[in-house]
Amino acid sequence: MSNEETNNKNDDALKITAPVSQSIQNESDGLRTYHGDDKKNLECRFYEQQYPDLESLVVVTVRHIADMGAYVSLLEYNNIEGMILLSELSRRRIRSINKLLRVGRNEVVMVLRVDKEKGYIDLSKRRVSPEEVIACEDKYNKAKAVHGVLRHLAEKRKLYLEDLYESIGWPLYRKYGHAYDAFKLALADEAGITNDENQDDPLEELNIPNDLKEELKTYIRRRLAPQPIKIRSDVEVSCYTYEGIDAIREALFAAMDVGTESMPIKIKLIAPPIYVLSTTTLDKEIGINLLTKAIQVIQDRITAKGGKMDVKMEPRAVSVREETELQAMMDRLALENEEMDGDAPEED
């Protein structure tokens, strides 16, 4: 065999055995394109700092239970490993560790020690109060929603998730405290709901291509679109002066005029003199403020006419169950007020 044939065979062998490189393209906008199939580009922590702060609360998943404690993964920090020490599991005497922890279950724990060089993170479960668990889970669920939006963009466009966090997520965390809150403000701005805190769209200031920005808005709208919230308040309005019912009607209509096109105020009579004010909104606080303003209008109008008003239930968000119970009560009262066939006087 000639030297030339041998060299050609060696070249072919190299082509077969050499690993296929993951080609990375640097785009003008600073976002890298990933051309691999292993989805390593979708790995990234939620927050800008690589490790959690001491005494901060984190959400972990239990991976393995050992004699010294439990090995866990920190979900917000790209699943880096930590350990819940046996002595930090409970304030009470531990009879069975398996009753306190289960493999695969999420737990809220406190960070006791972080050794960045060795990668050790010691955690405590017993130092976390029930109130702190609720607050931490709320923060985690918001961060998880943000992560889902950015991961979708990265996967669809073959971009590095960390690049999207650097361009979108972490700048919003720095300015708004939580990127989720910025996303919600963007939705509120788009829906025409404005207040002193969201005069501008938070996404407009991001340094990303316009087409990516529009796609981001579309997916935020699909993933985080707020559900309508029913706000309700019960009031008692009475007036025993000459104008009487006319004064009450005028005050209630004035309260309805406070409503907006996107948040109209409805008023229903439960049973004299109790009335229900309600509105549907995408923002709980704005809805409560609107009903509070309407109640003040009723107060001013009815007082000027010699009547009075008492708030039986302050404006608040109500559940579907409460609304169902209210409707059932109103239907029952309406039925009681109707003249039944058997109530008619008998003819001689």
BATORRO-594851 format. One record per residue (C-alpha): residue in one letter; y, z, x. Coordinates in nm, 2 decimals, always signed. Example, Ala and Ser with C-alpha at 12.3 -4.5 7.8 and 13.67 -1.06 7.14 Angstrom:
<atoms>
<atom A,<-0.45,+0.78,+1.23>>
<atom S,<-0.11,+0.71,+1.37>>
</atoms>
This chain:
<atoms>
<atom M,<+0.00,+0.00,+0.00>>
<atom S,<+0.34,-0.10,+0.14>>
<atom N,<+0.62,+0.15,+0.20>>
<atom E,<+0.83,-0.01,-0.07>>
<atom E,<+0.56,+0.04,-0.33>>
<atom T,<+0.51,+0.40,-0.23>>
<atom N,<+0.89,+0.47,-0.26>>
<atom N,<+0.89,+0.31,-0.61>>
<atom K,<+0.61,+0.54,-0.72>>
<atom N,<+0.78,+0.84,-0.59>>
<atom D,<+1.10,+0.74,-0.77>>
<atom D,<+0.90,+0.70,-1.10>>
<atom A,<+0.74,+1.04,-1.05>>
<atom L,<+1.08,+1.20,-1.00>>
<atom K,<+1.21,+1.04,-1.32>>
<atom I,<+0.92,+1.19,-1.52>>
<atom T,<+0.91,+1.54,-1.37>>
<atom A,<+1.29,+1.60,-1.33>>
<atom P,<+1.43,+1.81,-1.62>>
<atom V,<+1.67,+1.64,-1.85>>
<atom S,<+2.02,+1.78,-1.78>>
<atom Q,<+2.24,+1.91,-2.06>>
<atom S,<+2.54,+1.68,-2.03>>
<atom I,<+2.87,+1.85,-2.10>>
<atom Q,<+3.18,+1.65,-2.18>>
<atom N,<+3.52,+1.80,-2.13>>
<atom E,<+3.75,+1.68,-2.40>>
<atom S,<+4.13,+1.67,-2.39>>
<atom D,<+4.15,+1.96,-2.64>>
<atom G,<+3.95,+2.19,-2.42>>
<atom L,<+3.64,+2.20,-2.64>>
<atom R,<+3.32,+2.11,-2.47>>
<atom T,<+3.05,+1.89,-2.63>>
<atom Y,<+2.69,+2.00,-2.59>>
<atom H,<+2.41,+1.74,-2.57>>
<atom G,<+2.11,+1.97,-2.56>>
<atom D,<+1.85,+2.05,-2.83>>
<atom D,<+1.79,+2.42,-2.75>>
<atom K,<+2.10,+2.54,-2.93>>
<atom K,<+2.22,+2.76,-2.64>>
<atom N,<+2.57,+2.65,-2.73>>
<atom L,<+2.55,+2.86,-3.04>>
<atom E,<+2.52,+3.19,-2.86>>
<atom C,<+2.83,+3.41,-2.84>>
<atom R,<+2.94,+3.76,-2.92>>
<atom F,<+3.17,+3.83,-3.21>>
<atom Y,<+3.45,+4.00,-3.02>>
<atom E,<+3.65,+3.90,-2.71>>
<atom Q,<+3.55,+4.20,-2.50>>
<atom Q,<+3.20,+4.16,-2.35>>
<atom Y,<+3.10,+4.53,-2.41>>
<atom P,<+3.19,+4.78,-2.68>>
<atom D,<+3.43,+5.07,-2.61>>
<atom L,<+3.31,+5.42,-2.56>>
<atom E,<+3.28,+5.61,-2.89>>
<atom S,<+3.32,+5.29,-3.09>>
<atom L,<+3.07,+5.22,-3.38>>
<atom V,<+2.84,+4.92,-3.36>>
<atom V,<+2.57,+4.77,-3.58>>
<atom V,<+2.23,+4.73,-3.41>>
<atom T,<+1.88,+4.61,-3.50>>
<atom V,<+1.58,+4.83,-3.40>>
<atom R,<+1.35,+4.63,-3.17>>
<atom H,<+1.10,+4.88,-3.03>>
<atom I,<+1.04,+5.25,-3.07>>
<atom A,<+0.93,+5.44,-2.75>>
<atom D,<+0.89,+5.80,-2.64>>
<atom M,<+1.24,+5.82,-2.50>>
<atom G,<+1.40,+5.67,-2.80>>
<atom A,<+1.45,+5.33,-2.96>>
<atom Y,<+1.54,+5.00,-2.80>>
<atom V,<+1.79,+4.81,-3.01>>
<atom S,<+2.00,+4.49,-3.00>>
<atom L,<+2.37,+4.50,-3.05>>
<atom L,<+2.43,+4.24,-3.32>>
<atom E,<+2.80,+4.20,-3.26>>
<atom Y,<+2.76,+4.15,-2.88>>
<atom N,<+2.52,+3.86,-2.87>>
<atom N,<+2.21,+4.09,-2.90>>
<atom I,<+2.25,+4.27,-2.57>>
<atom E,<+2.01,+4.56,-2.54>>
<atom G,<+2.09,+4.93,-2.59>>
<atom M,<+1.90,+5.25,-2.65>>
<atom I,<+1.93,+5.52,-2.91>>
<atom L,<+1.83,+5.83,-2.72>>
<atom L,<+1.57,+6.06,-2.88>>
<atom S,<+1.81,+6.35,-2.87>>
<atom E,<+2.07,+6.14,-3.05>>
<atom L,<+1.87,+6.04,-3.35>>
<atom S,<+1.93,+6.34,-3.58>>
<atom R,<+2.10,+6.68,-3.59>>
<atom R,<+1.79,+6.82,-3.74>>
<atom R,<+1.45,+6.88,-3.58>>
<atom I,<+1.26,+6.55,-3.55>>
<atom R,<+0.92,+6.56,-3.70>>
<atom S,<+0.85,+6.19,-3.70>>
<atom I,<+1.07,+5.93,-3.53>>
<atom N,<+0.93,+5.67,-3.76>>
<atom K,<+1.09,+5.84,-4.06>>
<atom L,<+1.43,+5.80,-3.91>>
<atom L,<+1.40,+5.45,-3.76>>
<atom R,<+1.21,+5.14,-3.86>>
<atom V,<+1.16,+4.83,-3.64>>
<atom G,<+1.37,+4.54,-3.78>>
<atom R,<+1.62,+4.76,-3.97>>
<atom N,<+1.99,+4.77,-3.90>>
<atom E,<+2.16,+5.09,-3.81>>
<atom V,<+2.52,+5.20,-3.74>>
<atom V,<+2.54,+5.39,-3.41>>
<atom M,<+2.81,+5.53,-3.18>>
<atom V,<+2.84,+5.41,-2.82>>
<atom L,<+2.80,+5.70,-2.57>>
<atom R,<+2.78,+5.53,-2.23>>
<atom V,<+2.82,+5.17,-2.10>>
<atom D,<+2.70,+5.08,-1.75>>
<atom K,<+2.82,+4.72,-1.71>>
<atom E,<+2.66,+4.68,-1.37>>
<atom K,<+2.31,+4.78,-1.48>>
<atom G,<+2.35,+4.67,-1.84>>
<atom Y,<+2.27,+5.02,-1.98>>
<atom I,<+2.42,+5.11,-2.32>>
<atom D,<+2.33,+5.45,-2.46>>
<atom L,<+2.38,+5.50,-2.83>>
<atom S,<+2.38,+5.78,-3.09>>
<atom K,<+2.28,+5.78,-3.45>>
<atom R,<+2.34,+6.15,-3.53>>
<atom R,<+2.71,+6.14,-3.45>>
<atom V,<+2.80,+5.89,-3.72>>
<atom S,<+2.91,+6.02,-4.05>>
<atom P,<+2.83,+5.85,-4.39>>
<atom E,<+3.19,+5.75,-4.43>>
<atom E,<+3.20,+5.59,-4.08>>
<atom V,<+2.88,+5.40,-4.17>>
<atom I,<+3.05,+5.24,-4.47>>
<atom A,<+3.36,+5.14,-4.27>>
<atom C,<+3.16,+5.00,-3.98>>
<atom E,<+2.93,+4.80,-4.22>>
<atom D,<+3.24,+4.65,-4.39>>
<atom K,<+3.39,+4.55,-4.05>>
<atom Y,<+3.05,+4.40,-3.94>>
<atom N,<+3.00,+4.20,-4.26>>
<atom K,<+3.35,+4.05,-4.22>>
<atom A,<+3.28,+3.96,-3.86>>
<atom K,<+2.95,+3.81,-3.96>>
<atom A,<+3.12,+3.59,-4.21>>
<atom V,<+3.37,+3.47,-3.95>>
<atom H,<+3.08,+3.41,-3.71>>
<atom G,<+2.90,+3.20,-3.97>>
<atom V,<+3.20,+2.98,-4.02>>
<atom L,<+3.25,+2.92,-3.65>>
<atom R,<+2.88,+2.87,-3.59>>
<atom H,<+2.87,+2.61,-3.86>>
<atom L,<+3.15,+2.41,-3.69>>
<atom A,<+2.98,+2.44,-3.35>>
<atom E,<+2.65,+2.33,-3.48>>
<atom K,<+2.78,+2.04,-3.68>>
<atom R,<+3.01,+1.91,-3.40>>
<atom K,<+2.78,+2.00,-3.11>>
<atom L,<+3.05,+2.22,-2.96>>
<atom Y,<+3.02,+2.55,-2.77>>
<atom L,<+3.06,+2.84,-3.00>>
<atom E,<+3.23,+3.04,-2.73>>
<atom D,<+3.50,+2.77,-2.71>>
<atom L,<+3.56,+2.80,-3.08>>
<atom Y,<+3.60,+3.17,-3.05>>
<atom E,<+3.85,+3.13,-2.76>>
<atom S,<+4.05,+2.87,-2.96>>
<atom I,<+4.01,+3.02,-3.31>>
<atom G,<+3.84,+3.35,-3.36>>
<atom W,<+3.97,+3.57,-3.08>>
<atom P,<+4.34,+3.46,-3.12>>
<atom L,<+4.32,+3.55,-3.49>>
<atom Y,<+4.16,+3.89,-3.41>>
<atom R,<+4.44,+3.96,-3.17>>
<atom K,<+4.72,+3.87,-3.41>>
<atom Y,<+4.58,+3.98,-3.75>>
<atom G,<+4.34,+4.26,-3.65>>
<atom H,<+4.05,+4.08,-3.79>>
<atom A,<+3.98,+3.70,-3.81>>
<atom Y,<+3.84,+3.75,-4.16>>
<atom D,<+4.18,+3.87,-4.28>>
<atom A,<+4.34,+3.57,-4.14>>
<atom F,<+4.09,+3.34,-4.31>>
<atom K,<+4.16,+3.52,-4.64>>
<atom L,<+4.54,+3.48,-4.59>>
<atom A,<+4.48,+3.11,-4.53>>
<atom L,<+4.30,+3.08,-4.86>>
<atom A,<+4.57,+3.28,-5.04>>
<atom D,<+4.84,+3.05,-4.89>>
<atom E,<+4.64,+2.74,-5.01>>
<atom A,<+4.61,+2.89,-5.36>>
<atom G,<+4.98,+2.95,-5.37>>
<atom I,<+4.95,+3.33,-5.36>>
<atom T,<+5.21,+3.46,-5.13>>
<atom N,<+5.35,+3.80,-5.03>>
<atom D,<+5.55,+3.95,-4.74>>
<atom E,<+5.25,+3.94,-4.51>>
<atom N,<+5.14,+3.57,-4.54>>
<atom Q,<+5.45,+3.35,-4.55>>
<atom D,<+5.28,+3.10,-4.32>>
<atom D,<+4.93,+2.96,-4.30>>
<atom P,<+4.76,+3.15,-4.01>>
<atom L,<+4.55,+2.84,-3.92>>
<atom E,<+4.85,+2.62,-3.86>>
<atom E,<+4.93,+2.79,-3.53>>
<atom L,<+4.59,+2.73,-3.38>>
<atom N,<+4.57,+2.49,-3.09>>
<atom I,<+4.29,+2.27,-3.22>>
<atom P,<+4.26,+1.91,-3.33>>
<atom N,<+4.39,+1.85,-3.69>>
<atom D,<+4.06,+1.71,-3.81>>
<atom L,<+3.88,+2.02,-3.68>>
<atom K,<+4.14,+2.23,-3.85>>
<atom E,<+4.09,+2.06,-4.18>>
<atom E,<+3.71,+2.10,-4.15>>
<atom L,<+3.76,+2.46,-4.08>>
<atom K,<+3.97,+2.51,-4.39>>
<atom T,<+3.71,+2.33,-4.60>>
<atom Y,<+3.43,+2.55,-4.48>>
<atom I,<+3.64,+2.87,-4.52>>
<atom R,<+3.71,+2.76,-4.87>>
<atom R,<+3.34,+2.70,-4.94>>
<atom R,<+3.21,+3.02,-4.76>>
<atom L,<+3.48,+3.28,-4.82>>
<atom A,<+3.65,+3.16,-5.14>>
<atom P,<+3.75,+3.48,-5.32>>
<atom Q,<+3.60,+3.55,-5.66>>
<atom P,<+3.84,+3.62,-5.95>>
<atom I,<+3.90,+3.99,-6.00>>
<atom K,<+3.98,+4.14,-6.34>>
<atom I,<+4.27,+4.39,-6.33>>
<atom R,<+4.31,+4.62,-6.64>>
<atom S,<+4.53,+4.90,-6.76>>
<atom D,<+4.53,+5.09,-7.09>>
<atom V,<+4.86,+5.21,-7.24>>
<atom E,<+4.97,+5.39,-7.55>>
<atom V,<+5.29,+5.25,-7.71>>
<atom S,<+5.45,+5.40,-8.01>>
<atom C,<+5.79,+5.38,-8.18>>
<atom Y,<+5.88,+5.57,-8.50>>
<atom T,<+6.24,+5.45,-8.53>>
<atom Y,<+6.38,+5.20,-8.77>>
<atom E,<+6.28,+4.90,-8.55>>
<atom G,<+5.92,+5.04,-8.51>>
<atom I,<+5.67,+4.76,-8.49>>
<atom D,<+5.93,+4.51,-8.39>>
<atom A,<+6.03,+4.72,-8.09>>
<atom I,<+5.67,+4.75,-7.98>>
<atom R,<+5.61,+4.37,-8.02>>
<atom E,<+5.93,+4.29,-7.82>>
<atom A,<+5.82,+4.53,-7.54>>
<atom L,<+5.47,+4.38,-7.52>>
<atom F,<+5.60,+4.02,-7.52>>
<atom A,<+5.84,+4.11,-7.24>>
<atom A,<+5.55,+4.25,-7.04>>
<atom M,<+5.35,+3.92,-7.09>>
<atom D,<+5.65,+3.73,-6.96>>
<atom V,<+5.61,+3.91,-6.62>>
<atom G,<+5.28,+3.71,-6.57>>
<atom T,<+5.28,+3.39,-6.37>>
<atom E,<+5.11,+3.06,-6.42>>
<atom S,<+4.83,+3.16,-6.19>>
<atom M,<+4.81,+3.52,-6.31>>
<atom P,<+4.90,+3.53,-6.68>>
<atom I,<+4.90,+3.88,-6.85>>
<atom K,<+4.70,+3.93,-7.17>>
<atom I,<+4.75,+4.22,-7.41>>
<atom K,<+4.50,+4.32,-7.67>>
<atom L,<+4.51,+4.59,-7.93>>
<atom I,<+4.22,+4.84,-7.91>>
<atom A,<+4.33,+5.06,-8.20>>
<atom P,<+4.69,+5.16,-8.27>>
<atom P,<+4.87,+5.28,-8.06>>
<atom I,<+4.63,+5.19,-7.77>>
<atom Y,<+4.68,+4.85,-7.59>>
<atom V,<+4.49,+4.69,-7.30>>
<atom L,<+4.68,+4.49,-7.04>>
<atom S,<+4.48,+4.26,-6.82>>
<atom T,<+4.50,+3.98,-6.57>>
<atom T,<+4.27,+3.78,-6.34>>
<atom T,<+4.36,+3.74,-5.98>>
<atom L,<+4.22,+3.65,-5.64>>
<atom D,<+4.40,+3.93,-5.47>>
<atom K,<+4.34,+4.28,-5.60>>
<atom E,<+4.66,+4.44,-5.47>>
<atom I,<+4.88,+4.16,-5.61>>
<atom G,<+4.72,+4.19,-5.95>>
<atom I,<+4.77,+4.57,-5.96>>
<atom N,<+5.13,+4.53,-5.86>>
<atom L,<+5.18,+4.27,-6.13>>
<atom L,<+5.04,+4.50,-6.41>>
<atom T,<+5.24,+4.79,-6.27>>
<atom K,<+5.56,+4.58,-6.30>>
<atom A,<+5.46,+4.48,-6.66>>
<atom I,<+5.40,+4.85,-6.75>>
<atom Q,<+5.75,+4.94,-6.62>>
<atom V,<+5.90,+4.66,-6.84>>
<atom I,<+5.72,+4.81,-7.15>>
<atom Q,<+5.85,+5.16,-7.05>>
<atom D,<+6.21,+5.04,-7.02>>
<atom R,<+6.21,+4.83,-7.34>>
<atom I,<+6.04,+5.08,-7.57>>
<atom T,<+6.24,+5.38,-7.44>>
<atom A,<+6.56,+5.19,-7.51>>
<atom K,<+6.45,+5.15,-7.87>>
<atom G,<+6.37,+5.52,-7.91>>
<atom G,<+5.99,+5.49,-7.86>>
<atom K,<+5.76,+5.61,-7.59>>
<atom M,<+5.48,+5.49,-7.37>>
<atom D,<+5.19,+5.67,-7.19>>
<atom V,<+4.96,+5.52,-6.94>>
<atom K,<+4.60,+5.61,-7.03>>
<atom M,<+4.45,+5.41,-6.74>>
<atom E,<+4.64,+5.30,-6.43>>
<atom P,<+4.60,+4.94,-6.33>>
<atom R,<+4.27,+4.89,-6.14>>
<atom A,<+3.99,+4.64,-6.09>>
<atom V,<+3.72,+4.67,-6.35>>
<atom S,<+3.36,+4.57,-6.34>>
<atom V,<+3.18,+4.33,-6.57>>
<atom R,<+3.00,+4.63,-6.73>>
<atom E,<+3.33,+4.80,-6.81>>
<atom E,<+3.46,+4.48,-6.97>>
<atom T,<+3.14,+4.44,-7.17>>
<atom E,<+3.17,+4.80,-7.30>>
<atom L,<+3.54,+4.74,-7.39>>
<atom Q,<+3.45,+4.42,-7.58>>
<atom A,<+3.17,+4.60,-7.76>>
<atom M,<+3.40,+4.88,-7.86>>
<atom M,<+3.66,+4.64,-7.99>>
<atom D,<+3.40,+4.45,-8.19>>
<atom R,<+3.28,+4.77,-8.34>>
<atom L,<+3.63,+4.88,-8.44>>
<atom A,<+3.70,+4.53,-8.59>>
<atom L,<+3.38,+4.56,-8.79>>
<atom E,<+3.47,+4.90,-8.92>>
<atom N,<+3.81,+4.77,-9.03>>
<atom E,<+3.67,+4.49,-9.23>>
<atom E,<+3.61,+4.55,-9.60>>
<atom M,<+3.24,+4.56,-9.66>>
<atom D,<+3.09,+4.40,-9.98>>
<atom G,<+2.97,+4.74,-10.10>>
<atom D,<+3.32,+4.88,-10.08>>
<atom A,<+3.45,+4.68,-10.37>>
<atom P,<+3.50,+4.88,-10.69>>
<atom E,<+3.23,+4.83,-10.95>>
<atom E,<+3.34,+4.64,-11.26>>
<atom D,<+3.29,+4.80,-11.60>>
</atoms>
